């Protein structure tokens, strides 16, 4: 069995459900230290983060990943134990196989090979791992990025190993992500008898036109490869269950996925302007999940496109779709960010898996990309 498959299996065996790292980072730090990397364990709250670097000066290329996995769900639903890796018909099964212990293992192998054959490479090459990507992502890369900001740490390029491929390894290159902003809105009215509406104030009637306006709004026409910004109402609750009572309150949850035409603060202002224009008495709690980021054409994107074309046999689609990722915390440091990883069809599902053939190619793919960027 190849080195990358063995290491992926060793990582799957450690049941690192967010935020428990279960020893994954110790294992990796041990290997990288032996290869000559300086390793720093950054623990914030319950979360383990690992920062491993090799070399000095500029530029800095960071490989970014997570060692935590989502819970497997009921054991009976899986064909084999989610934490006992098993290969059947050329496919490796186990929780985290695709998201993203396979990529993490491939990063480690690529880094070991890279420094073994280019000990005098230019700049720095680094690995950043967290055990809180799948959860609240509070004490993970968000905190590490704060620390980097304090230290004046400069990052030029960042490659995230999230499973980005659609049908075939390397068919998609992620070059940005939308921002995400969530609101919990409470509209206050006055409870009363439906027969005496003049003595009550109906928060449902008051909120509906404002919500209709927000839902129907055309925020923008998109931004380069980004789709238009969208607001979706996900929950709406009001009422006592009785049909003769006007409720005193209405609660709404909504979320915006937005492109680089916007910043979260500006969207908050625009939404609240609509609420005020409709005369609502309200409280709103905003949660800024992350600002959008976009990597324009440049050396990183060009190198990635060429390497993917070579390994997948076709020009990759360049996309900004999907949810968000930890790159949202690294991009604001001024880094160009892209994401390249295995096929994502099974992630977070039962019987999560990765093709052994794809896994075996992945270290070579990352290695070639690192060489193009750091060997001149
Ligand atoms: Zn992931």
Boltz pocket constraint, residues with backbone or C-beta under 6 A from the ligand:
constraints:
  - pocket:
      binder: B
      contacts: [[A, 66], [A, 99], [A, 100], [A, 133], [A, 162], [A, 163]]
      max_distance: 6.0
